[in-house]
Amino acid sequence: MKLGFFVGVLGVLLLSHAAYSTIQYRALLKITEDEFTGAPIHVIGELILGLVLCLWAGLTVPGKFLSILPDSDENRVVSLSSNMDFMIFNHRGRAFPAAIDLKLK
């Protein structure tokens, strides 16, 4: 497996640990009867690092981006004229007359 996959797993683990640390911190504040004003700074740092690692892995793991232009040389796997499997000729449009001679006055 590639490095990007392991970086993504590490990022998810860091995000999970940060969530667990925040839950523990809130439970500690309930015991000491203090008010929750925000997560500790090390948890916020862990969240930011986990987010950056997951973002980097999400952009590198899928692979190479392909062109979406129809006339690109990279998209020559399927040509539209030879792929007749998805063309439907039996549809509800035949219930309407072929030529409607309505004129606006």
Secondary structure, DSSP 4 states (H G I P E B T S, - for coil): --HHHHHHHHHHHHHHHHHHHHHHHHHHHHHHTPPP----HHHHHHHHHHHHHHHHHHHHSS-------TT-GGG-SS-TTT--TT----SGGGGS-SS------
